[in-house]
Amino acid sequence: MNDAKYIGLDVHQATISVAVLDSAGKLVMEAILETKAETILQFIHGLRGSLHVTFEEGTCAAWLHDLLKPHVTQVLVCDPRKNALIKAGNKSDRIDARKLADLLYLNKLNPVYHGETGIRTLKEAARSYLALTRDTTRVMNRLKALYRSWAIPCAGQRVYAPRYRSEWLAKITEAGAHRRAEIYYQQLDALRSLREQVRRDLLAEGRKHSAMNLLRQIPSIGPIRAVLLIALMQTPHRFRTKRQLWAYCGLALKTSTSGEYRIVEGRLKRSKKFLAIRGLNANHNHDLKNIFKGAATRAAAVPGPFQEFHAGLVARGMKPTMARLTLARKIAAITLIVWKKGVRFDAEHLKQQAA
């Protein structure tokens, strides 16, 4: 007798709405739990049979995944951007929990990877570094915007340098704006100092992982890019092919076609229509995409096999922007090969092959 149960959790900061289906897909239980480890485990231990649990990726997803995994048969963290059924019709916590349980029962959910717990410290350091990098860039943009608002040209990096600040501040005569610029400079100094501390911690933690030396062999993959790749990808074995990695990091081409077949003299014949390219996939890891795009931009400007590959594409008539995209895809594929197989980088990897 199949005693499987399918449990949908609609997770919020204070409470969790629960819906439980039996092996026939029939609703057998509903509950509202406090978002507290003891309460959740008490509920789970009160159920019998093979337990399959799902909830959407969110703030508490990693914590809840690690909490439930030892106590149930399956934990599936799903992608909320792909749950079209939940967006349709009436919406409430109770309804959402039921719909999640239904989708789990029908095996119609798109999972979000949660698996490598051994790099949790590295992941947290990487998140701190990326957040501080974004905050630093935001303050720098605000500072330049302030100068532009007073019609003061401020191209280049000199406007940020401590040795030239008195000169730049003297150009703002209005007292309020002058004070505002001083505050931005103070904020910038604090963020840069903190970012440098986190950078050192990140690199120290990254050196504990053997993949660091493998990835450093790849041209344009420096220490920071290498350690961020480890933190963001976690393991190369989660990607069966290079195309799966391209989709995850936003480098996969999105195509569209319709009316692919027609009837000619009573026989089915495929249309000769070309696939319509609709750009790159929008649902992706933005930090990972920035790493590969930055690596491609760097590699195209530095002598070496990647620059030769890029120059060859341009020489054959490809637009420079498309050539950089192609190079970014190639670097991503090579990263997967080197890391997954544990081999040294070879220029032969630039030739067409599967990852």
N, C-alpha and C positions, 0 to 999 in steps of 0.2 A: 504493500500500500504506500502511495506517495504522500508523505507528510510534510512536503515543502510549504513554506510560508514566504510570502513576498511583502516586504515592509517598505512603505514609502514614508519618508520623513521630510516635513516642511520646516526647516530650521530657522529660528529667529534668535535674537539676543537673549530674550527672557524665557521663551517657551518653544516647544517642538510639537507640531501636530503630527499624529501618527495614524496611518491606515494600514491594516493587515489583511491580505488576501490569502485564501487557502490554495491548495494545489489545483483547484478547478477555476480559480480566478474570482471566487465569490468573496465579498467583503464580510469578514468575520469579527473584526474588532476596530474600534477607533479610540483614540485617547489624546490627551494633551499633557505633555510632560514638561517639567522644569528643565531648562538647559543647564543641567548639572550632572556630572559623571555618575554619581551614586544613584540618582533617580533613573537615568537612562539604562544603566546596567541592571538595576533591579527589574525594570520592565522586560528587558531582553531575556533575563534568566527565568522569567515567568512564562515564557513561550516554549513550546515543544516542537521538535522536528528540525528539519533543515531550514535554516534562516537565511534569507537573501535580502539585503538591505540596500536602499538607495537614497541619496539626497543630492541636492545640487551643489556645485562648486561655489564656495563663498568664504567668508571670513573664518568660520569655524570648521571648514571642511577638513583640513589636515589634522586638527585635534580630534575631531569626531571619527575620522577614518582610523587613526591609531588606537583610539579608545575601543572601537567595536571589532576591529579585525580579529583579535584573539578569541572572540566569543561567538562569532557567527560563521556561516559557511562562505558567504560572499558579501563584500562591501563594494558597491559600485558608486563612485562619485561621478555624476553626470554633468554634461555641459549645458547650462541653462539657456545659452543662445541657440541651441538646436532643439529645444523642447517646444515645438510649435503647438502641440496639443494643450499645453498649460496656458498658453496665451489666448486660446480661443474660448468663447463663452464666458460664463460667470466666473468670478475669481474670489477665493477666500483661502485661508490656511487649510481648512478641512478639505475643500475641493482639490487644492493643489496636492495634498498628501495622497488623496485617492488616485489622482491622475498619475502621479509618480509610481505608485504601486502597480497601476494598470500597465504602464509602459515597461516596468521591470518584468512583469509577468509575460508580456508579449515580446520581450527581448528587443525593444525598439529604442533603447537609450544609447547615447554616445558617451563613452567613458572618458574621464579626465585622469591622466596618469598620476597615481600615488603609489610609491613603492619603495624608493631608496631612502631608508631612514638613517643610513650611515653617514650621510652628508648634510644632515640638518644644520649643523653649526656653520658649514660653508655656505649653505643657502641663505641663512639669516645674515651672514656677513655680506654676501653679494647683494641682498635686498637693501641693506643699509648703504652700501657703496653706490648702488644705482639711484636710490632715493636722494642721497646727498649730491650726486652729480646733477640730477634734474633740478634740485633746489638751487644749486650754484648757477646753473645756466639761466634759471628763471630770474634770479637777482641781477645777473649781468645784463639780461635783456631789459629789465626795468630801469637799470642805470642808463643804458644807452637811450631808451625811450624818453627819459627825463631830459637828457641833453638835446635830443631832437625836438622835444616840445618847445625848447627855447631857441630853436633854429641854430644850434651849435653842431657843426659837423663832427662826427666822432667815429669815423671808420677805423678799423684796425683794433689792436689789442692794447695800445699805449694807455687808453683811458682807464684801464684796470690796474696798471702798474703803480705800486705804492710811491715810487720815486717821482712820479709826475702828477700826483693827486692834487697837490697845492695849486699847480698850474691850471689843472682842469676845473677845480672848484672855484678858482678866481673868475672863471668865465661866467658863472651864475651869480648875478647881482641881487636877485630877489631873495630876501632872507628865508622865507619859508621853503622855497625850492632848494636853496643852498643847504639848509639843515636836512632836508629830505635826502639829498645826495650823500651827505656825511653818514646818515644812518644806513644807507645802502652799502657804502664802503665798509662800515663796521660789520654789517651782516655778511658781506662777501668774505671778509677776512676770517670771520668765525667759521663759516661753512668750509672754506678752503682748508683751514687748520684741522677741522674735524674730519673732513674727507681724506686728508693725508694720513691721519691716524687709522681710519678704517681701511684705507688701501694697504697699509702695512700689515694689519691683522688679516686681511683677505689673502694676501700673498703668502703669509706664514701658514695659514690654514690650508691653502691650495697645495703647498709643497708636500703635504702629508699624503697626497693622492698620486698614484703612479701614472695616471693619465696625463698629468701635467707635462712630464717630459716628452710624451708621445706627441701631444698637440703643439708643443713649442717648436717641433721640427718643421712645421708647415710655414712657409714664407707668409709674412704679414700677420701671423698669429703670435702676438707677443705674450708676456706673462699675464697681463690683465685680461686680455681676450680669452686666453686659455683657461684661466681659473673661472671666468664667468661662464664659459661653455660647459664646464663640469657642473657648475651650480645649477644652470638652467636646463641642461639636457639630462643630467643625473646619470643616465646610462645610455650607451648607443644601441643597446639591444632592444630598446622599446620601439625602435624604428626598423621595420623589416627591410625596407628599400629606401633609396635616396629620395624617391618621390614623396614618401611619407614625411621625411624630414623637411623637404621643401614646403610642403603644405603647413607643417607646424610652425615654420619660421617665416611664412608669408612670401615665399618665392615660387609658389606653384601657380601656373597659368590657369585661369578660369575660362573655360570654353562653353559655348552655347550653340546648339543646333536643333532643328526641328524639321519634321517632314523628311526623314532620312530615307524612306522607301517609297516606291511607286509601283504601279502595275503597268507593265508594257507587254501587249499581246498576250494577256492572260498569265504572265509570269512576274514574280516578285523580283524587282531590280532595285539595287541601292542607288540613291541619288548621288550625283557628283558634286553636291554642294560642299563648300569648304566650311570647316569649323570656324565659328566666329569667336575671336579672342576677346574676352571681357576684362582684361587686366589681370592683376594678381589677387589671390584669395584674401579676403578682408579679415577672416577669423584666424588670428595667428598670435604668436608670442612676439610682441613688438621689440623687446630687448634683444632677443636672439636675431631678429631681422637686422637691427642696427649693428650688431657685431659683424655679421657677414657682409653687409653693405660697406661698413667702415673698412673691413679687411680688403674688400675688392678695390675700393678707392685707393687705399694705401699701396696695394700690390701693383695696380696699374701705373703708379708713379715711380716705382723702385725697380731698377734693373734686376731681371731674373726670369724664371720660366713663366710666371704669371703675367708679367709685363709683355713677354713675347706672345703669349696666348691672346691677351687683350689686343695687342697691336695687329695680330693676324686677323682677328674678327673685324676690326675697323678697316683693314686693308681690303677685305672682301666685300665691303660696302655696308656693313652693319653700323647703325647709329651708335655713337659713343655711350649713350645712356643704356641702350640694349646690350652693348658689349660688357658694360660694368655689371648689369644684371646677370648676364650669362656667366661672367667670371665669379660672381657671388654664389651662384648655383653650383659652379664647379668646386669652389672652395668648400662649400657645405658638403658636397658629395665626397670630397677627399677627406674631410674631417671624419666623416662616418666610416670610411674605409680604414683609415689609420687607427682610429680609436677602437673600432669593433674587432679588427683583425690583429691589432697589436703589432703592426708593421711600421717600418720607417718610411718617411715620405720619399717618393720617387717621382721625378718629372714625368715618368710613364703614366702616372695616375691622371694626367691631363687628357689622355686619350679616352675615347668613349668606352665606358664599361659600367657594369652594374655594381651598386654598393651592397 
